[in-house]
Amino acid sequence: MKYNIRLLIADDHEIFRDGLALMLARQKEISLLGQAGNGKELVELSAAENPDVIITDIKMPMMDGIQATREILKNQPGVKIIALSMFDEEMLIVDMLEAGAKGYLLKNADKTEILEAIETVFEDKTYYCHHTSARLTNMIVKS
C-alpha cells in the first residue's frame, strides 16, 4: 500500500474487533480512527471522524450494518464500506451491495486479503472475496 487511509471498524464481538484493530494499527498506511460495537455507534463515529474506509460487520445490535451503511452513505457519499461477515447468504450480500458497500469479505479472510480489500475500495473499485464472487456469479446465472 502507498496511501494514508483513514479507517473505522465496527463489530459487536469485542474480541474480534480488538484483534482486527491490532492488526490494522500495525499498518503504516492505515490510520485507525476508532471502533464501534454496533451500527448506531458506527454512524455517529463516521460523522465525527470522516473516514475514507469503513469495515463493518452486518449483524449487529441497535442497527445492523446494512442500515448503518445506508445512513452513512446518505450523509457521506465518499466513504467506502466493506462488509466483513461470517455469513455468505446471498440475500445479505445483495442487501449490503444495494446499501452501497464497495466490498464483501468473510471473517475467515487472512491479513493479506483484508489489506487488499481496503486498498481496492480506497481506489474506488469493488472487492469481493473469492467465495462471494462465486456466489454473485451463481446468482446472475440463475436469473
Backbone as CSV, one residue per row, in Angstrom:
resi,resn,N_x,N_y,N_z,CA_x,CA_y,CA_z,C_x,C_y,C_z
1,MET,0.840,-1.189,0.000,0.000,0.000,0.000,0.878,1.242,0.000
2,LYS,0.353,2.274,-0.605,1.113,3.517,-0.694,0.272,4.714,-0.268
3,TYR,-0.680,4.499,0.610,-1.627,5.539,0.981,-1.598,5.806,2.478
4,ASN,-2.334,6.836,2.885,-2.685,7.042,4.286,-4.204,6.945,4.336
5,ILE,-4.690,5.780,4.672,-6.122,5.502,4.641,-6.691,5.647,6.046
6,ARG,-7.673,6.538,6.174,-8.352,6.769,7.457,-9.485,5.755,7.575
7,LEU,-9.436,4.922,8.616,-10.301,3.758,8.683,-11.033,3.634,10.016
8,LEU,-12.280,3.162,9.936,-13.076,2.782,11.110,-13.447,1.318,10.985
9,ILE,-13.630,0.660,12.131,-14.141,-0.706,12.114,-15.332,-0.820,13.061
10,ALA,-16.250,-1.720,12.710,-17.427,-1.961,13.548,-17.721,-3.453,13.597
11,ASP,-17.884,-3.951,14.804,-18.265,-5.347,15.022,-18.766,-5.453,16.453
12,ASP,-19.805,-6.235,16.664,-20.351,-6.358,18.013,-19.587,-7.355,18.879
13,HIS,-18.665,-8.086,18.303,-17.834,-9.011,19.070,-16.512,-8.322,19.397
14,GLU,-16.371,-7.911,20.641,-15.231,-7.098,21.050,-13.888,-7.779,20.787
15,ILE,-13.803,-9.057,21.041,-12.522,-9.746,20.862,-12.119,-9.782,19.384
16,PHE,-13.091,-9.962,18.499,-12.795,-9.932,17.066,-12.386,-8.522,16.650
17,ARG,-13.152,-7.540,17.105,-12.883,-6.139,16.772,-11.490,-5.727,17.249
18,ASP,-11.139,-6.114,18.472,-9.825,-5.753,19.010,-8.691,-6.415,18.229
19,GLY,-8.891,-7.666,17.830,-7.872,-8.355,17.037,-7.675,-7.709,15.679
20,LEU,-8.781,-7.362,15.029,-8.711,-6.684,13.736,-8.047,-5.318,13.892
21,ALA,-8.422,-4.594,14.945,-7.838,-3.274,15.193,-6.333,-3.372,15.419
22,LEU,-5.902,-4.372,16.168,-4.478,-4.559,16.429,-3.715,-4.818,15.135
23,MET,-4.269,-5.675,14.299,-3.625,-5.980,13.016,-3.562,-4.729,12.134
24,LEU,-4.652,-3.986,12.061,-4.692,-2.804,11.202,-3.814,-1.673,11.733
25,ALA,-3.734,-1.535,13.043,-2.929,-0.467,13.646,-1.440,-0.638,13.346
26,ARG,-1.024,-1.838,13.005,0.383,-2.109,12.679,0.738,-1.725,11.244
27,GLN,-0.248,-1.341,10.471,-0.021,-0.986,9.067,0.239,0.513,8.976
28,LYS,1.426,0.893,8.515,1.775,2.315,8.486,0.917,3.110,7.510
29,GLU,0.300,2.447,6.543,-0.527,3.130,5.552,-1.951,3.381,6.048
30,ILE,-2.267,2.863,7.233,-3.625,2.967,7.759,-3.619,3.747,9.059
31,SER,-4.523,4.715,9.151,-4.763,5.424,10.407,-6.087,4.918,10.952
32,LEU,-6.028,4.135,12.013,-7.244,3.602,12.616,-7.858,4.686,13.486
33,LEU,-9.009,5.190,13.061,-9.652,6.316,13.730,-10.498,5.901,14.919
34,GLY,-10.989,4.664,14.915,-11.826,4.235,16.027,-12.565,2.957,15.729
35,GLN,-13.322,2.517,16.750,-14.083,1.280,16.674,-15.494,1.518,17.186
36,ALA,-16.432,0.772,16.626,-17.827,0.831,17.075,-18.313,-0.586,17.352
37,GLY,-19.193,-0.719,18.333,-19.735,-2.018,18.701,-21.101,-2.303,18.126
38,ASN,-21.689,-1.308,17.451,-22.987,-1.510,16.801,-23.145,-0.466,15.695
39,GLY,-24.195,-0.628,14.902,-24.403,0.260,13.766,-24.666,1.705,14.141
40,LYS,-25.391,1.915,15.230,-25.684,3.286,15.673,-24.389,4.009,16.049
41,GLU,-23.542,3.330,16.813,-22.240,3.918,17.159,-21.423,4.206,15.902
42,LEU,-21.490,3.307,14.936,-20.727,3.479,13.701,-21.168,4.727,12.947
43,VAL,-22.472,4.942,12.832,-22.984,6.126,12.137,-22.478,7.392,12.824
44,GLU,-22.551,7.423,14.153,-22.101,8.597,14.907,-20.590,8.798,14.776
45,LEU,-19.835,7.712,14.876,-18.379,7.794,14.775,-17.944,8.229,13.377
46,SER,-18.630,7.732,12.365,-18.306,8.110,10.993,-18.534,9.602,10.767
47,ALA,-19.636,10.114,11.282,-19.923,11.547,11.137,-18.855,12.390,11.837
48,ALA,-18.376,11.922,12.972,-17.378,12.674,13.736,-15.976,12.573,13.137
49,GLU,-15.624,11.417,12.594,-14.244,11.166,12.158,-14.008,11.293,10.657
50,ASN,-15.061,11.217,9.852,-14.960,11.325,8.399,-13.897,10.387,7.803
51,PRO,-14.113,9.072,7.919,-13.124,8.111,7.420,-13.135,7.998,5.902
52,ASP,-12.072,7.408,5.376,-12.036,7.048,3.958,-12.718,5.703,3.745
53,VAL,-12.443,4.762,4.656,-12.922,3.387,4.534,-13.478,2.927,5.875
54,ILE,-14.547,2.142,5.802,-15.127,1.502,6.983,-15.207,0.008,6.715
55,ILE,-14.802,-0.775,7.698,-15.029,-2.223,7.672,-16.090,-2.502,8.720
56,THR,-17.209,-3.089,8.299,-18.297,-3.316,9.242,-18.871,-4.720,9.162
57,ASP,-19.221,-5.221,10.326,-19.990,-6.451,10.417,-21.402,-6.133,9.918
58,ILE,-22.164,-7.150,9.603,-23.541,-6.934,9.153,-24.516,-7.079,10.307
59,LYS,-24.458,-8.199,10.984,-25.418,-8.473,12.056,-24.887,-7.920,13.370
60,MET,-25.426,-6.748,13.740,-25.042,-6.077,14.984,-26.302,-5.573,15.674
61,PRO,-26.229,-5.344,16.986,-27.395,-4.827,17.709,-27.634,-3.342,17.428
62,MET,-28.801,-2.881,17.807,-29.258,-1.488,17.710,-29.483,-1.040,16.267
63,MET,-28.545,-1.289,15.410,-28.675,-1.005,13.983,-27.707,-1.934,13.270
64,ASP,-28.190,-2.654,12.269,-27.297,-3.588,11.576,-26.396,-2.847,10.586
65,GLY,-25.455,-3.577,10.034,-24.504,-2.983,9.103,-25.129,-2.496,7.813
66,ILE,-26.238,-3.109,7.417,-26.932,-2.687,6.194,-27.522,-1.297,6.381
67,GLN,-28.272,-1.115,7.470,-28.876,0.193,7.737,-27.799,1.240,8.017
68,ALA,-26.763,0.855,8.751,-25.670,1.795,9.030,-25.008,2.254,7.731
69,THR,-24.814,1.325,6.801,-24.230,1.670,5.500,-25.103,2.688,4.780
70,ARG,-26.403,2.449,4.756,-27.321,3.408,4.109,-27.228,4.784,4.750
71,GLU,-27.265,4.818,6.084,-27.228,6.094,6.810,-25.922,6.847,6.545
72,ILE,-24.822,6.135,6.600,-23.518,6.776,6.395,-23.408,7.336,4.980
73,LEU,-23.775,6.535,3.994,-23.620,6.977,2.604,-24.605,8.075,2.216
74,LYS,-25.708,8.167,2.926,-26.655,9.260,2.676,-26.001,10.603,3.009
75,ASN,-25.215,10.639,4.077,-24.585,11.878,4.527,-23.116,12.007,4.135
76,GLN,-22.472,10.880,3.846,-21.050,10.876,3.489,-20.849,9.958,2.282
77,PRO,-21.284,10.393,1.113,-21.263,9.502,-0.052,-19.871,9.064,-0.497
78,GLY,-18.831,9.722,-0.052,-17.481,9.352,-0.457,-16.848,8.240,0.360
79,VAL,-17.489,7.850,1.452,-16.936,6.791,2.299,-17.065,5.449,1.582
80,LYS,-16.014,4.651,1.637,-16.024,3.310,1.038,-16.250,2.302,2.156
81,ILE,-17.240,1.432,1.982,-17.606,0.491,3.038,-17.386,-0.941,2.576
82,ILE,-16.747,-1.711,3.450,-16.517,-3.139,3.229,-17.296,-3.906,4.289
83,ALA,-18.119,-4.840,3.854,-18.791,-5.740,4.791,-17.825,-6.858,5.149
84,LEU,-17.743,-7.157,6.430,-16.916,-8.263,6.912,-17.811,-9.122,7.785
85,SER,-18.167,-10.288,7.274,-19.176,-11.094,7.953,-18.806,-12.565,7.947
86,MET,-19.365,-13.308,8.885,-19.183,-14.758,8.838,-20.276,-15.400,8.009
87,PHE,-21.214,-14.593,7.520,-22.335,-15.099,6.736,-22.118,-14.829,5.255
88,ASP,-22.370,-15.831,4.438,-22.264,-15.645,2.991,-23.607,-15.910,2.318
89,GLU,-24.681,-15.635,3.045,-26.018,-15.819,2.489,-26.224,-14.819,1.356
90,GLU,-26.796,-15.304,0.274,-26.948,-14.467,-0.917,-27.699,-13.173,-0.626
91,MET,-28.769,-13.239,0.156,-29.556,-12.024,0.397,-28.782,-10.999,1.220
92,LEU,-27.954,-11.446,2.158,-27.138,-10.496,2.917,-26.130,-9.802,2.010
93,ILE,-25.528,-10.564,1.130,-24.576,-9.981,0.179,-25.279,-8.934,-0.679
94,VAL,-26.421,-9.307,-1.238,-27.184,-8.392,-2.091,-27.624,-7.160,-1.308
95,ASP,-28.124,-7.362,-0.089,-28.578,-6.228,0.724,-27.440,-5.246,1.003
96,MET,-26.254,-5.759,1.317,-25.120,-4.865,1.570,-24.700,-4.127,0.303
97,LEU,-24.690,-4.823,-0.813,-24.308,-4.168,-2.066,-25.333,-3.118,-2.463
98,GLU,-26.615,-3.438,-2.291,-27.660,-2.456,-2.594,-27.588,-1.254,-1.660
99,ALA,-27.136,-1.467,-0.432,-26.986,-0.360,0.515,-25.818,0.543,0.133
100,GLY,-24.904,0.026,-0.696,-23.795,0.843,-1.166,-22.409,0.353,-0.800
101,ALA,-22.302,-0.818,-0.185,-20.981,-1.351,0.159,-20.159,-1.584,-1.104
102,LYS,-18.877,-1.308,-1.013,-17.956,-1.493,-2.143,-17.223,-2.821,-2.079
103,GLY,-17.334,-3.517,-0.942,-16.626,-4.773,-0.798,-17.322,-5.704,0.164
104,TYR,-16.972,-6.984,0.066,-17.552,-8.004,0.934,-16.486,-9.054,1.213
105,LEU,-16.206,-9.245,2.495,-15.237,-10.245,2.939,-15.878,-11.160,3.966
106,LEU,-15.419,-12.387,4.008,-15.816,-13.283,5.084,-14.807,-13.141,6.224
107,LYS,-15.256,-13.423,7.440,-14.385,-13.241,8.601,-13.211,-14.208,8.641
108,ASN,-13.204,-15.193,7.770,-12.040,-16.082,7.722,-10.968,-15.557,6.760
109,ALA,-11.144,-14.334,6.267,-10.149,-13.720,5.373,-8.830,-13.541,6.119
110,ASP,-7.732,-13.720,5.397,-6.439,-13.503,6.033,-6.036,-12.028,5.916
111,LYS,-4.958,-11.687,6.592,-4.477,-10.305,6.645,-4.249,-9.729,5.253
112,THR,-3.618,-10.496,4.388,-3.319,-10.020,3.038,-4.594,-9.665,2.291
113,GLU,-5.608,-10.503,2.403,-6.861,-10.238,1.704,-7.570,-9.015,2.272
114,ILE,-7.559,-8.859,3.582,-8.191,-7.689,4.197,-7.501,-6.413,3.725
115,LEU,-6.177,-6.413,3.727,-5.432,-5.230,3.275,-5.660,-4.954,1.795
116,GLU,-5.733,-6.003,0.993,-6.023,-5.839,-0.435,-7.412,-5.239,-0.638
117,ALA,-8.376,-5.686,0.131,-9.736,-5.149,0.027,-9.769,-3.671,0.398
118,ILE,-9.067,-3.306,1.457,-9.030,-1.904,1.888,-8.444,-1.027,0.785
119,GLU,-7.311,-1.428,0.245,-6.672,-0.642,-0.813,-7.556,-0.566,-2.057
120,THR,-8.179,-1.672,-2.414,-9.018,-1.718,-3.618,-10.204,-0.771,-3.508
121,VAL,-10.928,-0.812,-2.399,-12.094,0.081,-2.279,-11.658,1.527,-2.106
122,PHE,-10.515,1.751,-1.467,-9.993,3.108,-1.346,-9.755,3.718,-2.723
123,GLU,-9.351,2.875,-3.680,-9.132,3.316,-5.061,-10.440,3.402,-5.844
124,ASP,-11.556,3.317,-5.155,-12.906,3.424,-5.729,-13.242,2.267,-6.670
125,LYS,-12.717,1.097,-6.343,-13.048,-0.132,-7.065,-13.810,-1.039,-6.106
126,THR,-14.387,-2.094,-6.633,-15.086,-3.045,-5.773,-14.186,-4.237,-5.462
127,TYR,-14.436,-4.847,-4.308,-13.665,-6.019,-3.910,-14.604,-7.044,-3.287
128,TYR,-14.595,-8.233,-3.822,-15.363,-9.338,-3.253,-14.419,-10.513,-3.072
129,CYS,-14.485,-11.135,-1.911,-13.657,-12.318,-1.698,-14.045,-13.384,-2.717
130,HIS,-13.180,-14.351,-2.899,-13.395,-15.387,-3.911,-14.747,-16.071,-3.729
131,HIS,-15.073,-16.423,-2.502,-16.331,-17.135,-2.245,-17.538,-16.257,-2.599
132,THR,-17.476,-14.992,-2.237,-18.579,-14.075,-2.541,-18.707,-13.865,-4.041
133,SER,-17.592,-13.742,-4.735,-17.636,-13.597,-6.195,-18.325,-14.788,-6.836
134,ALA,-18.020,-15.985,-6.346,-18.659,-17.192,-6.878,-20.160,-17.175,-6.605
135,ARG,-20.553,-16.735,-5.412,-21.986,-16.659,-5.080,-22.699,-15.656,-5.989
136,LEU,-22.077,-14.508,-6.208,-22.679,-13.494,-7.080,-22.799,-14.006,-8.510
137,THR,-21.779,-14.693,-8.986,-21.828,-15.266,-10.332,-22.967,-16.266,-10.447
138,ASN,-23.116,-17.129,-9.458,-24.217,-18.100,-9.465,-25.577,-17.416,-9.465
139,MET,-25.700,-16.327,-8.712,-26.973,-15.596,-8.680,-27.296,-15.008,-10.045
140,ILE,-26.295,-14.473,-10.717,-26.503,-13.882,-12.042,-26.890,-14.957,-13.045
141,VAL,-26.216,-16.085,-12.989,-26.507,-17.184,-13.912,-27.930,-17.696,-13.707
142,LYS,-28.382,-17.770,-12.453,-29.727,-18.259,-12.147,-30.818,-17.301,-12.617
143,SER,-30.512,-16.010,-12.671,-31.562,-15.031,-13.008,-31.759,-14.848,-14.492
